[in-house]
Amino acid sequence: MPPAVADSVTVVASFQVAPGHEVDFERWAHDITGAAAKYPGHLGASWMRSKGGYQVVYRFSDHALFHDWHESSTRAELLQRLAPIARLVTDDHLTGLETWFELPNEPGRPAPPRWKMVIVTWFGVFPLLAVLQWLVAPRLATVALVVRVGLFTLIVVATMTYLVMPRLTTFLKRWLYPRLS
């Protein structure tokens, strides 16, 4: 799946399948995934099976294109076909920091409470900003403020997204997701 862009929408949907309808559901999952892929802005989908249920994580490049798919007659018809074989349990749209809190081997798990996300994010951002202020800021004193701020935010966001948050989320898994322990 391509990396998320700044304004992308990530959706996590969970389904409970009626006993004996797993093959029907998998056929339906293939159909809805194919239909969504035809819509502009679709960035991909990943299906997972677990304990009698299924989860899909899919992304759209922006809110407007996601809305076009989400409110489409195509999707509505496919959801009507779902009724006899399974039910949609959750349909969570993630647009913010929630995506930083996906566990590497457990995509689709709902995000922890916001207050925990704030604390963990602060634990990641504070040391990064402190190091940047200590090591980099003095060397950029003559650079325009807007350029410095732009550079610092780019470094912090990229480092948080690709290095810090995956490790912090895994390290603090028991505290973030106590029901998993």
SEDRENLUM-292569 format. One record per residue: residue number from 1; x, y, z of N, C-alpha, C, O in turn. Coordinates in nm, 2 decimals. Last residue first. Layout:
[atom NUM, [X, Y, Z], [X, Y, Z], [X, Y, Z], [X, Y, Z]],
...
! end
This chain:
[atom 181, [-0.29, -0.79, 2.67], [-0.19, -0.86, 2.75], [-0.24, -0.98, 2.81], [-0.17, -1.05, 2.89]],
[atom 180, [-0.48, -0.66, 2.54], [-0.41, -0.75, 2.46], [-0.31, -0.84, 2.55], [-0.27, -0.94, 2.51]],
[atom 179, [-0.59, -0.47, 2.71], [-0.67, -0.59, 2.69], [-0.60, -0.70, 2.61], [-0.64, -0.81, 2.60]],
[atom 178, [-0.42, -0.25, 2.71], [-0.41, -0.35, 2.82], [-0.49, -0.47, 2.80], [-0.46, -0.58, 2.86]],
[atom 177, [-0.26, -0.08, 2.51], [-0.37, -0.18, 2.48], [-0.37, -0.29, 2.59], [-0.33, -0.40, 2.57]],
[atom 176, [-0.07, 0.08, 2.63], [-0.17, 0.14, 2.53], [-0.29, 0.05, 2.51], [-0.40, 0.10, 2.49]],
[atom 175, [0.06, -0.10, 2.79], [0.00, 0.02, 2.85], [-0.11, 0.08, 2.76], [-0.22, 0.11, 2.80]],
[atom 174, [0.16, -0.29, 2.61], [0.08, -0.33, 2.72], [0.01, -0.22, 2.79], [-0.11, -0.23, 2.84]],
[atom 173, [0.31, -0.12, 2.42], [0.19, -0.20, 2.38], [0.10, -0.24, 2.50], [-0.02, -0.22, 2.50]],
[atom 172, [0.54, 0.03, 2.43], [0.43, 0.06, 2.52], [0.30, -0.01, 2.50], [0.20, 0.03, 2.55]],
[atom 171, [0.68, -0.08, 2.21], [0.74, -0.08, 2.35], [0.63, -0.06, 2.45], [0.64, -0.12, 2.56]],
[atom 170, [0.51, -0.02, 1.99], [0.54, -0.16, 2.03], [0.60, -0.17, 2.17], [0.55, -0.26, 2.25]],
[atom 169, [0.51, 0.26, 2.01], [0.39, 0.18, 2.01], [0.41, 0.04, 2.05], [0.34, -0.02, 2.13]],
[atom 168, [0.79, 0.31, 1.98], [0.72, 0.35, 2.10], [0.59, 0.27, 2.12], [0.56, 0.22, 2.22]],
[atom 167, [0.83, 0.22, 1.71], [0.90, 0.16, 1.82], [0.83, 0.19, 1.96], [0.82, 0.10, 2.04]],
[atom 166, [0.65, 0.38, 1.56], [0.64, 0.23, 1.55], [0.71, 0.16, 1.67], [0.66, 0.06, 1.72]],
[atom 165, [0.75, 0.64, 1.64], [0.62, 0.59, 1.68], [0.60, 0.44, 1.66], [0.54, 0.37, 1.75]],
[atom 164, [1.02, 0.66, 1.53], [0.99, 0.67, 1.67], [0.86, 0.60, 1.71], [0.85, 0.52, 1.79]],
[atom 163, [1.03, 0.62, 1.24], [1.12, 0.56, 1.34], [1.07, 0.55, 1.48], [1.07, 0.44, 1.54]],
[atom 162, [0.82, 0.73, 1.08], [0.89, 0.61, 1.04], [0.98, 0.54, 1.14], [1.01, 0.42, 1.12]],
[atom 161, [0.70, 0.94, 1.23], [0.62, 0.84, 1.15], [0.70, 0.72, 1.12], [0.64, 0.61, 1.14]],
[atom 160, [0.92, 1.08, 1.35], [0.81, 1.02, 1.43], [0.74, 0.91, 1.36], [0.71, 0.81, 1.41]],
[atom 159, [1.06, 1.16, 1.12], [1.12, 1.07, 1.22], [1.02, 1.01, 1.31], [1.03, 0.89, 1.34]],
[atom 158, [0.86, 1.32, 0.99], [0.92, 1.20, 0.92], [0.98, 1.10, 1.02], [0.96, 0.98, 1.02]],
[atom 157, [0.82, 1.52, 1.19], [0.71, 1.44, 1.14], [0.76, 1.31, 1.07], [0.71, 1.20, 1.10]],
[atom 156, [1.09, 1.63, 1.22], [1.01, 1.57, 1.34], [0.90, 1.47, 1.29], [0.89, 1.36, 1.33]],
[atom 155, [1.15, 1.72, 0.96], [1.24, 1.62, 1.03], [1.16, 1.55, 1.14], [1.17, 1.43, 1.15]],
[atom 154, [0.94, 1.90, 0.92], [0.96, 1.79, 0.83], [1.05, 1.68, 0.90], [1.01, 1.57, 0.89]],
[atom 153, [0.99, 2.08, 1.14], [0.87, 2.01, 1.13], [0.88, 1.89, 1.04], [0.83, 1.78, 1.07]],
[atom 152, [1.25, 2.19, 1.06], [1.23, 2.11, 1.19], [1.10, 2.03, 1.18], [1.11, 1.91, 1.22]],
[atom 151, [1.18, 2.31, 0.81], [1.28, 2.20, 0.82], [1.26, 2.12, 0.95], [1.26, 2.00, 0.94]],
[atom 150, [1.00, 2.51, 0.90], [0.96, 2.41, 0.80], [1.05, 2.29, 0.80], [1.01, 2.17, 0.79]],
[atom 149, [1.16, 2.65, 1.07], [1.04, 2.58, 1.12], [1.00, 2.47, 1.03], [0.96, 2.36, 1.07]],
[atom 148, [1.35, 2.75, 0.88], [1.39, 2.67, 1.00], [1.27, 2.59, 1.05], [1.28, 2.47, 1.07]],
[atom 147, [1.18, 2.90, 0.71], [1.26, 2.79, 0.66], [1.30, 2.69, 0.77], [1.29, 2.57, 0.76]],
[atom 146, [1.08, 3.09, 0.89], [0.99, 3.00, 0.82], [1.06, 2.88, 0.77], [1.01, 2.77, 0.77]],
[atom 145, [1.32, 3.23, 0.97], [1.24, 3.15, 1.06], [1.15, 3.05, 0.99], [1.14, 2.94, 1.04]],
[atom 144, [1.61, 3.20, 0.76], [1.48, 3.26, 0.79], [1.40, 3.17, 0.88], [1.40, 3.04, 0.86]],
[atom 143, [1.93, 3.14, 0.91], [1.83, 3.10, 0.81], [1.70, 3.16, 0.86], [1.67, 3.17, 0.97]],
[atom 142, [2.11, 3.19, 1.11], [2.09, 3.29, 1.01], [1.99, 3.26, 0.90], [1.96, 3.34, 0.82]],
[atom 141, [2.10, 2.96, 1.27], [2.05, 3.09, 1.33], [2.03, 3.20, 1.22], [1.95, 3.28, 1.24]],
[atom 140, [2.17, 2.70, 1.23], [2.07, 2.76, 1.13], [2.02, 2.90, 1.18], [1.92, 2.95, 1.13]],
[atom 139, [2.33, 2.62, 1.43], [2.39, 2.62, 1.30], [2.30, 2.69, 1.20], [2.34, 2.73, 1.09]],
[atom 138, [2.15, 2.61, 1.65], [2.25, 2.71, 1.65], [2.32, 2.72, 1.51], [2.37, 2.83, 1.47]],
[atom 137, [1.97, 2.39, 1.57], [1.93, 2.53, 1.57], [2.04, 2.63, 1.57], [2.03, 2.73, 1.50]],
[atom 136, [2.11, 2.14, 1.60], [2.09, 2.20, 1.47], [2.06, 2.35, 1.47], [2.11, 2.42, 1.39]],
[atom 135, [2.15, 2.07, 1.88], [2.25, 2.04, 1.77], [2.24, 2.12, 1.64], [2.33, 2.16, 1.58]],
[atom 134, [1.93, 2.17, 2.03], [2.07, 2.17, 2.08], [2.17, 2.16, 1.97], [2.27, 2.24, 1.97]],
[atom 133, [1.70, 2.14, 1.87], [1.74, 2.27, 1.93], [1.88, 2.28, 1.97], [1.95, 2.38, 1.96]],
[atom 132, [1.72, 1.86, 1.83], [1.73, 1.96, 1.71], [1.76, 2.10, 1.76], [1.84, 2.16, 1.70]],
[atom 131, [1.69, 1.77, 2.09], [1.81, 1.74, 2.01], [1.83, 1.84, 1.90], [1.94, 1.89, 1.87]],
[atom 130, [1.43, 1.86, 2.14], [1.54, 1.90, 2.23], [1.68, 1.88, 2.15], [1.76, 1.97, 2.16]],
[atom 129, [1.28, 1.73, 1.95], [1.29, 1.88, 1.95], [1.41, 1.92, 2.03], [1.48, 2.02, 1.99]],
[atom 128, [1.31, 1.46, 2.04], [1.35, 1.50, 1.90], [1.37, 1.66, 1.90], [1.47, 1.70, 1.84]],
[atom 127, [1.21, 1.47, 2.30], [1.35, 1.44, 2.28], [1.40, 1.49, 2.14], [1.51, 1.54, 2.12]],
[atom 126, [0.93, 1.54, 2.23], [1.01, 1.62, 2.32], [1.16, 1.59, 2.30], [1.23, 1.69, 2.28]],
[atom 125, [0.81, 1.34, 2.07], [0.84, 1.47, 2.01], [0.94, 1.54, 2.10], [1.03, 1.61, 2.05]],
[atom 124, [0.77, 1.11, 2.23], [0.85, 1.10, 2.11], [0.90, 1.23, 2.06], [1.01, 1.25, 2.02]],
[atom 123, [0.62, 1.20, 2.45], [0.74, 1.13, 2.48], [0.83, 1.12, 2.35], [0.95, 1.11, 2.36]],
[atom 122, [0.40, 1.30, 2.30], [0.49, 1.39, 2.36], [0.62, 1.33, 2.40], [0.73, 1.39, 2.38]],
[atom 121, [0.29, 1.05, 2.22], [0.34, 1.14, 2.12], [0.43, 1.25, 2.18], [0.54, 1.28, 2.12]],
[atom 120, [0.21, 0.95, 2.47], [0.32, 0.88, 2.39], [0.37, 0.97, 2.29], [0.50, 0.97, 2.26]],
[atom 119, [0.02, 1.15, 2.54], [0.14, 1.12, 2.63], [0.25, 1.06, 2.55], [0.36, 1.10, 2.55]],
[atom 118, [-0.17, 1.13, 2.33], [-0.10, 1.26, 2.36], [0.02, 1.23, 2.44], [0.13, 1.29, 2.41]],
[atom 117, [-0.26, 0.87, 2.36], [-0.19, 0.91, 2.24], [-0.11, 1.04, 2.26], [0.00, 1.05, 2.21]],
[atom 116, [-0.38, 0.88, 2.61], [-0.26, 0.80, 2.60], [-0.19, 0.84, 2.47], [-0.06, 0.84, 2.47]],
[atom 115, [-0.60, 1.05, 2.53], [-0.50, 1.09, 2.64], [-0.38, 1.01, 2.63], [-0.27, 1.07, 2.66]],
[atom 114, [-0.74, 0.89, 2.35], [-0.66, 1.00, 2.30], [-0.56, 1.05, 2.40], [-0.45, 1.09, 2.37]],
[atom 113, [-0.70, 0.53, 2.38], [-0.76, 0.66, 2.42], [-0.67, 0.77, 2.38], [-0.55, 0.76, 2.38]],
[atom 112, [-0.57, 0.36, 2.08], [-0.59, 0.37, 2.22], [-0.66, 0.51, 2.25], [-0.68, 0.59, 2.16]],
[atom 111, [-0.75, 0.25, 1.78], [-0.65, 0.33, 1.85], [-0.68, 0.34, 2.00], [-0.79, 0.32, 2.04]],
[atom 110, [-0.83, -0.09, 1.69], [-0.87, 0.05, 1.72], [-0.76, 0.12, 1.80], [-0.68, 0.06, 1.88]],
[atom 109, [-0.64, -0.26, 1.45], [-0.68, -0.25, 1.59], [-0.72, -0.11, 1.62], [-0.64, -0.02, 1.58]],
[atom 108, [-0.53, -0.26, 1.20], [-0.67, -0.26, 1.21], [-0.72, -0.25, 1.35], [-0.84, -0.23, 1.37]],
[atom 107, [-0.24, -0.47, 1.23], [-0.31, -0.36, 1.17], [-0.46, -0.37, 1.19], [-0.52, -0.48, 1.20]],
[atom 106, [-0.03, -0.61, 1.39], [-0.18, -0.61, 1.42], [-0.25, -0.49, 1.36], [-0.31, -0.41, 1.44]],
[atom 105, [0.23, -0.57, 1.37], [0.18, -0.70, 1.33], [0.03, -0.72, 1.36], [-0.02, -0.83, 1.35]],
[atom 104, [0.26, -0.29, 1.45], [0.32, -0.34, 1.33], [0.26, -0.48, 1.28], [0.24, -0.50, 1.16]],
[atom 103, [-0.02, -0.12, 1.56], [0.08, -0.21, 1.59], [0.13, -0.28, 1.47], [0.05, -0.32, 1.38]],
[atom 102, [-0.09, 0.22, 1.51], [-0.11, 0.09, 1.46], [0.01, 0.00, 1.50], [0.12, 0.03, 1.48]],
[atom 101, [-0.05, 0.48, 1.58], [-0.06, 0.39, 1.69], [-0.10, 0.25, 1.64], [-0.15, 0.16, 1.72]],
[atom 100, [-0.06, 0.65, 1.37], [0.07, 0.63, 1.43], [0.07, 0.52, 1.53], [0.18, 0.47, 1.57]],
[atom 99, [-0.33, 0.67, 1.32], [-0.25, 0.58, 1.23], [-0.10, 0.56, 1.28], [-0.04, 0.46, 1.25]],
[atom 98, [-0.42, 0.86, 1.49], [-0.45, 0.72, 1.52], [-0.36, 0.62, 1.44], [-0.32, 0.52, 1.48]],
[atom 97, [-0.37, 1.12, 1.43], [-0.26, 1.05, 1.49], [-0.29, 0.90, 1.51], [-0.20, 0.82, 1.54]],
[atom 96, [-0.62, 1.11, 1.18], [-0.52, 1.18, 1.25], [-0.41, 1.10, 1.30], [-0.36, 1.01, 1.23]],
[atom 95, [-0.82, 0.96, 1.07], [-0.76, 1.07, 0.98], [-0.65, 1.14, 1.05], [-0.59, 1.23, 0.99]],
[atom 94, [-1.01, 0.68, 1.03], [-0.89, 0.73, 1.10], [-0.83, 0.84, 1.01], [-0.79, 0.82, 0.90]],
[atom 93, [-1.32, 0.56, 1.08], [-1.24, 0.64, 0.98], [-1.13, 0.71, 1.06], [-1.16, 0.79, 1.15]],
[atom 92, [-1.45, 0.24, 1.13], [-1.38, 0.36, 1.19], [-1.30, 0.43, 1.09], [-1.22, 0.37, 1.02]],
[atom 91, [-1.68, 0.05, 1.17], [-1.64, 0.12, 1.05], [-1.58, 0.25, 1.09], [-1.64, 0.36, 1.08]],
[atom 90, [-1.77, -0.27, 1.29], [-1.71, -0.14, 1.31], [-1.68, -0.08, 1.18], [-1.65, -0.15, 1.08]],
[atom 89, [-1.94, -0.47, 1.18], [-1.94, -0.45, 1.33], [-1.88, -0.31, 1.36], [-1.94, -0.23, 1.44]],
[atom 88, [-2.16, -0.58, 0.94], [-2.05, -0.48, 0.97], [-2.05, -0.44, 1.11], [-2.15, -0.39, 1.17]],
[atom 87, [-2.23, -0.93, 0.92], [-2.27, -0.79, 0.96], [-2.14, -0.71, 0.98], [-2.04, -0.75, 1.02]],
[atom 86, [-2.31, -1.17, 0.66], [-2.23, -1.11, 0.77], [-2.29, -0.98, 0.81], [-2.38, -0.93, 0.75]],
[atom 85, [-2.51, -1.27, 0.49], [-2.39, -1.35, 0.52], [-2.30, -1.30, 0.63], [-2.22, -1.38, 0.69]],
[atom 84, [-2.72, -1.11, 0.44], [-2.75, -1.25, 0.47], [-2.63, -1.33, 0.52], [-2.64, -1.43, 0.57]],
[atom 83, [-2.58, -0.84, 0.39], [-2.68, -0.87, 0.50], [-2.70, -1.02, 0.53], [-2.70, -1.05, 0.65]],
[atom 82, [-2.44, -0.80, 0.16], [-2.37, -0.85, 0.28], [-2.47, -0.90, 0.38], [-2.43, -1.00, 0.46]],
[atom 81, [-2.59, -0.67, -0.02], [-2.56, -0.81, -0.05], [-2.50, -0.87, 0.07], [-2.50, -1.00, 0.09]],
[atom 80, [-2.58, -0.41, 0.09], [-2.71, -0.49, 0.09], [-2.69, -0.63, 0.07], [-2.75, -0.72, 0.13]],
[atom 79, [-2.32, -0.35, 0.03], [-2.35, -0.37, 0.17], [-2.49, -0.44, 0.18], [-2.51, -0.51, 0.28]],
[atom 78, [-2.34, -0.32, -0.25], [-2.26, -0.43, -0.19], [-2.29, -0.45, -0.05], [-2.29, -0.57, 0.00]],
[atom 77, [-2.51, -0.10, -0.26], [-2.56, -0.22, -0.31], [-2.48, -0.34, -0.26], [-2.53, -0.45, -0.22]],
[atom 76, [-2.34, 0.10, -0.15], [-2.47, 0.07, -0.08], [-2.52, -0.07, -0.13], [-2.57, -0.15, -0.05]],
[atom 75, [-2.13, 0.10, -0.34], [-2.10, 0.05, -0.20], [-2.23, 0.01, -0.13], [-2.24, -0.09, -0.06]],
[atom 74, [-2.28, 0.21, -0.55], [-2.20, 0.08, -0.56], [-2.18, 0.02, -0.43], [-2.21, -0.10, -0.40]],
[atom 73, [-2.36, 0.45, -0.47], [-2.46, 0.35, -0.48], [-2.40, 0.21, -0.50], [-2.46, 0.11, -0.46]],
[atom 72, [-2.14, 0.61, -0.23], [-2.18, 0.56, -0.36], [-2.29, 0.46, -0.36], [-2.31, 0.38, -0.26]],
[atom 71, [-2.03, 0.71, 0.00], [-2.17, 0.74, -0.02], [-2.22, 0.69, -0.16], [-2.33, 0.72, -0.20]],
[atom 70, [-1.77, 0.62, -0.02], [-1.84, 0.58, 0.10], [-1.99, 0.60, 0.08], [-2.08, 0.53, 0.13]],
[atom 69, [-1.67, 0.74, -0.26], [-1.68, 0.60, -0.25], [-1.78, 0.56, -0.14], [-1.87, 0.48, -0.16]],
[atom 68, [-1.69, 1.01, -0.19], [-1.75, 0.97, -0.31], [-1.77, 0.82, -0.31], [-1.88, 0.76, -0.35]],
[atom 67, [-1.53, 1.02, 0.04], [-1.68, 1.04, 0.05], [-1.75, 0.99, -0.07], [-1.86, 0.93, -0.06]],
[atom 66, [-1.28, 0.98, -0.07], [-1.33, 0.88, 0.02], [-1.49, 0.89, 0.03], [-1.56, 0.80, 0.02]],
[atom 65, [-1.26, 1.23, -0.20], [-1.27, 1.10, -0.28], [-1.32, 0.99, -0.20], [-1.39, 0.90, -0.25]],
[atom 64, [-1.27, 1.40, 0.02], [-1.37, 1.41, -0.09], [-1.38, 1.28, -0.17], [-1.49, 1.24, -0.20]],
[atom 63, [-1.04, 1.33, 0.17], [-1.18, 1.31, 0.23], [-1.28, 1.31, 0.12], [-1.38, 1.24, 0.12]],
[atom 62, [-0.79, 1.14, -0.01], [-0.84, 1.26, 0.05], [-0.99, 1.23, 0.09], [-1.05, 1.14, 0.05]],
[atom 61, [-0.70, 0.88, -0.08], [-0.60, 0.99, -0.08], [-0.66, 1.12, -0.01], [-0.58, 1.20, 0.04]],
[atom 60, [-0.79, 0.61, 0.13], [-0.82, 0.70, 0.02], [-0.73, 0.82, 0.03], [-0.70, 0.86, 0.14]],
[atom 59, [-0.74, 0.27, 0.24], [-0.71, 0.41, 0.24], [-0.76, 0.48, 0.11], [-0.76, 0.42, 0.00]],
[atom 58, [-0.84, 0.01, 0.47], [-0.82, 0.06, 0.33], [-0.80, 0.21, 0.34], [-0.84, 0.28, 0.44]],
[atom 57, [-0.84, -0.29, 0.62], [-0.79, -0.16, 0.64], [-0.77, -0.10, 0.50], [-0.70, -0.16, 0.42]],
[atom 56, [-1.08, -0.52, 0.74], [-1.01, -0.46, 0.63], [-0.96, -0.32, 0.67], [-1.03, -0.25, 0.74]],
[atom 55, [-1.13, -0.83, 0.91], [-1.10, -0.68, 0.92], [-1.04, -0.64, 0.78], [-0.97, -0.71, 0.72]],
[atom 54, [-1.35, -1.08, 1.02], [-1.26, -1.03, 0.92], [-1.25, -0.88, 0.94], [-1.34, -0.81, 0.99]],
[atom 53, [-1.41, -1.36, 1.24], [-1.43, -1.23, 1.19], [-1.33, -1.19, 1.09], [-1.22, -1.26, 1.07]],
[atom 52, [-1.33, -1.60, 1.35], [-1.46, -1.59, 1.30], [-1.50, -1.45, 1.25], [-1.61, -1.43, 1.21]],
[atom 51, [-1.05, -1.52, 1.42], [-1.15, -1.57, 1.52], [-1.29, -1.54, 1.47], [-1.37, -1.48, 1.54]],
[atom 50, [-0.96, -1.32, 1.15], [-0.93, -1.36, 1.29], [-1.05, -1.40, 1.36], [-1.15, -1.33, 1.37]],
[atom 49, [-0.81, -1.21, 0.86], [-0.91, -1.30, 0.91], [-0.86, -1.33, 1.06], [-0.75, -1.36, 1.08]],
[atom 48, [-0.77, -0.91, 0.67], [-0.72, -1.00, 0.77], [-0.83, -1.08, 0.83], [-0.95, -1.03, 0.85]],
[atom 47, [-0.69, -0.72, 0.38], [-0.79, -0.80, 0.46], [-0.72, -0.89, 0.55], [-0.61, -0.94, 0.52]],
[atom 46, [-0.62, -0.40, 0.27], [-0.56, -0.52, 0.32], [-0.67, -0.59, 0.41], [-0.72, -0.53, 0.50]],
[atom 45, [-0.61, -0.18, -0.01], [-0.68, -0.24, 0.10], [-0.61, -0.37, 0.14], [-0.55, -0.44, 0.06]],
[atom 44, [-0.55, 0.15, -0.17], [-0.52, 0.01, -0.14], [-0.60, -0.04, -0.02], [-0.66, 0.03, 0.05]],
[atom 43, [-0.62, 0.40, -0.24], [-0.48, 0.37, -0.22], [-0.44, 0.23, -0.19], [-0.33, 0.19, -0.17]],
[atom 42, [-0.84, 0.58, -0.44], [-0.82, 0.46, -0.36], [-0.67, 0.42, -0.36], [-0.61, 0.41, -0.46]],
[atom 41, [-0.86, 0.79, -0.62], [-0.81, 0.82, -0.48], [-0.79, 0.70, -0.40], [-0.74, 0.71, -0.29]],
[atom 40, [-1.15, 0.68, -0.79], [-1.03, 0.77, -0.78], [-0.99, 0.79, -0.64], [-1.08, 0.81, -0.55]],
[atom 39, [-1.25, 0.34, -0.78], [-1.28, 0.48, -0.75], [-1.15, 0.56, -0.74], [-1.05, 0.51, -0.69]],
[atom 38, [-1.17, 0.08, -0.81], [-1.20, 0.15, -0.93], [-1.23, 0.30, -0.91], [-1.24, 0.38, -1.00]],
[atom 37, [-1.15, -0.02, -0.56], [-1.02, 0.01, -0.63], [-1.05, 0.09, -0.76], [-0.96, 0.15, -0.81]],
[atom 36, [-1.41, -0.08, -0.49], [-1.35, 0.04, -0.43], [-1.22, 0.08, -0.51], [-1.19, 0.20, -0.52]],
[atom 35, [-1.44, -0.32, -0.64], [-1.52, -0.20, -0.67], [-1.46, -0.07, -0.61], [-1.46, 0.03, -0.68]],
[atom 34, [-1.25, -0.49, -0.51], [-1.24, -0.46, -0.66], [-1.32, -0.33, -0.70], [-1.27, -0.25, -0.77]],
[atom 33, [-1.37, -0.50, -0.26], [-1.24, -0.45, -0.28], [-1.21, -0.40, -0.42], [-1.15, -0.30, -0.45]],
[atom 32, [-1.61, -0.62, -0.32], [-1.61, -0.48, -0.27], [-1.48, -0.42, -0.28], [-1.46, -0.30, -0.31]],
[atom 31, [-1.52, -0.88, -0.41], [-1.61, -0.79, -0.50], [-1.60, -0.64, -0.45], [-1.58, -0.55, -0.53]],
[atom 30, [-1.39, -0.98, -0.19], [-1.32, -0.96, -0.32], [-1.39, -0.86, -0.41], [-1.33, -0.78, -0.47]],
[atom 29, [-1.60, -1.00, -0.02], [-1.48, -0.91, 0.02], [-1.40, -0.88, -0.11], [-1.36, -0.77, -0.13]],
[atom 28, [-1.76, -1.19, -0.15], [-1.81, -1.05, -0.13], [-1.69, -0.96, -0.10], [-1.69, -0.85, -0.16]],
[atom 27, [-1.59, -1.41, -0.11], [-1.62, -1.37, -0.25], [-1.67, -1.22, -0.24], [-1.64, -1.14, -0.33]],
[atom 26, [-1.59, -1.42, 0.17], [-1.46, -1.39, 0.10], [-1.49, -1.35, -0.05], [-1.41, -1.27, -0.10]],
[atom 25, [-1.86, -1.48, 0.21], [-1.80, -1.36, 0.26], [-1.67, -1.32, 0.18], [-1.66, -1.21, 0.14]],
[atom 24, [-1.87, -1.74, 0.10], [-1.96, -1.63, 0.05], [-1.90, -1.50, 0.09], [-1.89, -1.41, 0.00]],
[atom 23, [-1.70, -1.87, 0.28], [-1.66, -1.86, 0.14], [-1.74, -1.75, 0.07], [-1.69, -1.68, -0.01]],
[atom 22, [-1.84, -1.83, 0.53], [-1.70, -1.78, 0.51], [-1.67, -1.77, 0.36], [-1.61, -1.67, 0.32]],
[atom 21, [-2.08, -1.93, 0.62], [-2.08, -1.83, 0.51], [-1.94, -1.77, 0.48], [-1.93, -1.67, 0.42]],
[atom 20, [-2.07, -2.08, 0.85], [-2.09, -2.15, 0.73], [-2.09, -2.06, 0.60], [-2.11, -2.11, 0.49]],
[atom 19, [-2.19, -1.82, 1.06], [-2.13, -1.95, 1.05], [-2.17, -2.02, 0.92], [-2.29, -2.02, 0.88]],
[atom 18, [-2.16, -1.49, 0.95], [-2.25, -1.59, 0.99], [-2.18, -1.73, 0.97], [-2.12, -1.75, 0.86]],
[atom 17, [-1.89, -1.28, 1.05], [-1.95, -1.36, 0.95], [-2.04, -1.47, 1.01], [-2.00, -1.53, 1.11]],
[atom 16, [-1.85, -0.95, 1.12], [-1.87, -1.08, 1.19], [-1.95, -1.17, 1.09], [-2.06, -1.13, 1.04]],
[atom 15, [-1.59, -0.72, 1.04], [-1.71, -0.79, 1.00], [-1.72, -0.92, 1.08], [-1.62, -0.98, 1.11]],
[atom 14, [-1.46, -0.39, 1.05], [-1.46, -0.52, 1.11], [-1.60, -0.59, 1.07], [-1.70, -0.52, 1.07]],
[atom 13, [-1.25, -0.15, 0.90], [-1.39, -0.20, 0.92], [-1.38, -0.35, 0.96], [-1.29, -0.42, 0.91]],
[atom 12, [-1.09, 0.15, 0.90], [-1.08, 0.01, 0.95], [-1.22, -0.04, 0.97], [-1.30, 0.02, 1.05]],
[atom 11, [-0.95, 0.38, 0.68], [-1.07, 0.32, 0.74], [-1.04, 0.18, 0.78], [-0.98, 0.10, 0.71]],
[atom 10, [-0.79, 0.68, 0.64], [-0.77, 0.54, 0.66], [-0.89, 0.49, 0.73], [-0.94, 0.55, 0.83]],
[atom 9, [-0.74, 0.94, 0.42], [-0.83, 0.88, 0.51], [-0.80, 0.73, 0.52], [-0.80, 0.66, 0.42]],
[atom 8, [-0.49, 1.20, 0.38], [-0.55, 1.08, 0.35], [-0.65, 1.03, 0.46], [-0.65, 1.08, 0.57]],
[atom 7, [-0.34, 1.43, 0.38], [-0.49, 1.45, 0.40], [-0.56, 1.32, 0.37], [-0.68, 1.32, 0.35]],
[atom 6, [-0.07, 1.35, 0.35], [-0.11, 1.43, 0.46], [-0.26, 1.43, 0.49], [-0.31, 1.43, 0.60]],
[atom 5, [-0.08, 1.00, 0.25], [-0.04, 1.14, 0.23], [-0.11, 1.22, 0.34], [-0.19, 1.17, 0.42]],
[atom 4, [0.07, 0.69, 0.32], [-0.04, 0.78, 0.34], [0.01, 0.92, 0.31], [0.12, 0.96, 0.34]],
[atom 3, [0.24, 0.49, 0.08], [0.24, 0.56, 0.21], [0.13, 0.66, 0.21], [0.09, 0.72, 0.10]],
[atom 2, [0.06, 0.22, -0.08], [0.15, 0.34, -0.09], [0.14, 0.41, 0.05], [0.04, 0.40, 0.12]],
[atom 1, [0.08, -0.12, 0.00], [0.00, 0.00, 0.00], [0.09, 0.12, 0.00], [0.18, 0.13, 0.08]],
! end
